[in-house]
Amino acid sequence: MIESKKVPDEEATDQDYWNAYRTVAEKVRVSLGNPSMNLTEETINITYFEKI
């Protein structure tokens, strides 16, 4: 299982994030002998405070 999280205020765009994710996932998949693979995307809304 590969789990990753994108922090909303990072400078990477959503497209850049998914392009990088796909590149890494494809390399890992090849190194594991091309097993079948599923991808689930979950979007959640969070609020956090750096300082109160």
Phi, psi and omega per residue, in radians:
M1 nan 2.339 3.030
I2 -1.975 2.231 3.098
E3 -2.192 2.358 3.105
S4 -2.480 2.733 3.132
K5 -2.338 2.416 3.070
K6 -1.868 2.143 3.110
V7 -1.367 2.208 -3.020
P8 -0.986 -0.557 -3.074
D9 -1.653 0.245 3.031
E10 -1.236 2.783 -3.082
E11 -1.332 -0.354 -3.132
A12 -1.178 2.398 3.053
T13 -1.325 2.879 3.085
D14 -1.023 -0.707 -3.133
Q15 -1.131 -0.758 3.095
D16 -1.075 -0.724 3.135
Y17 -1.055 -0.871 -3.096
W18 -1.207 -0.576 3.057
N19 -1.093 -0.790 3.118
A20 -1.147 -0.728 3.130
Y21 -1.058 -0.799 -3.137
R22 -1.081 -0.742 3.130
T23 -1.048 -0.822 -3.141
V24 -1.141 -0.812 -3.116
A25 -1.072 -0.700 3.125
E26 -1.147 -0.701 3.112
K27 -1.142 -0.732 3.118
V28 -1.140 -0.747 -3.131
R29 -1.060 -0.774 3.115
V30 -1.072 -0.771 -3.103
S31 -1.162 -0.375 3.108
L32 -1.640 0.092 3.106
G33 1.541 0.475 3.082
N34 1.001 0.933 3.079
P35 -1.232 2.847 3.068
S36 -1.133 2.728 -2.984
M37 -2.580 2.471 3.041
N38 -2.113 2.626 3.102
L39 -2.247 2.226 3.089
T40 -2.118 2.261 3.107
E41 -1.924 2.254 3.117
E42 -2.164 2.254 3.095
T43 -1.949 2.193 3.102
I44 -2.181 2.693 3.083
N45 -1.844 2.152 3.115
I46 -2.252 2.692 3.048
T47 -2.253 2.340 3.087
Y48 -2.428 2.732 -3.097
F49 -2.069 2.199 3.089
E50 -1.316 -0.684 3.101
K51 -2.493 2.576 3.095
I52 -1.861 nan nan
